Amino acid sequence: MHDRIAARGAGAIACALLALAPLPALAELIEFQCELTGTSAVPPNDSKATGSVVMTLDTDTLSLSYTIRYSGLSGPVTAAHFHGPAAPGTNGRPELPVASLSLASPIQGQATLSAAKAADLVRGLWYLNLHDAAYPSGEIRGQLVKRAAVAAGAKASPAPADPRANGRSP
């Protein structure tokens, strides 16, 4: 009888200790997006070009993957950079060059960020700028904003490009 009471007491203590133990932080996959326009450039311009960026950040490994799509630029892209830290309407330094064999749309890439750069991105302080010969300071630009966060290991799914694609009207 004493053995059963001792075993129950030890089990209760073990459960209490487990309940008090810190849990490891769960990694997230945070999705970001932006629309690229000439009116978002600094200074704004009248370019009719458009584009978009979809990006995913793994908060555990700080690995980043992105896809950039664009059309209607005045000429071939001569440079593409993610800039920051900068609020909308202000300029920041290049934080991450878009490294690709081709800057033709679509552009896909990956990188690993420092903790400081990841924090700026999560706070909404990064933008993408696409440069060409007609607009050397950038023809189209967009501020990256959080789209969604999902638990690591879950599949992140991009939203439809056109809201009508899922039965909703604009």
Helices and strands as residue ranges (DSSP letters): H 2-20, E 28-37, E 50-58, E 63-71, E 77-84, E 93-97, E 107-112, H 115-122, E 127-132, E 140-143, E 145-151, G 163-166
